[in-house]
């Protein structure tokens, strides 16, 4: 059996996510086993990868598609987790980790339109706040709701 060919997420998507994630206190970026992830204190709060031809299979099954598509996973908690997990496309719930949410990110207008990047930034910020120590969360400017 040959190893699947890894197709990277389009660089412009990684750049949009990077701008948000690295703007949060004490975060860093690293290559994951597939795709790119962002962490705070060794805890992964965001991961983006490309699903293509059903690979990686766990992500393809969770997202309900063989691809090609870009998948962002992030953390959520409380009522927001329930709402996101049950809202349907573009969101889905991977079953391998409680509190994890997935979101399909289109390649751009030619694939059905850009995601709402303001919403993506809010979701990534909240994901960070789920995992970061309280002293770092206190440094984050979050909308009061």
Beta strands, then each sheet from edge to edge (+ up, - down):
strand 1: 27-31
strand 2: 36-40
strand 3: 43-51
strand 4: 69-75
strand 5: 91-92
strand 6: 100-105
sheet 1: 1+ 2- 3+ 4- 6+ 5-
end
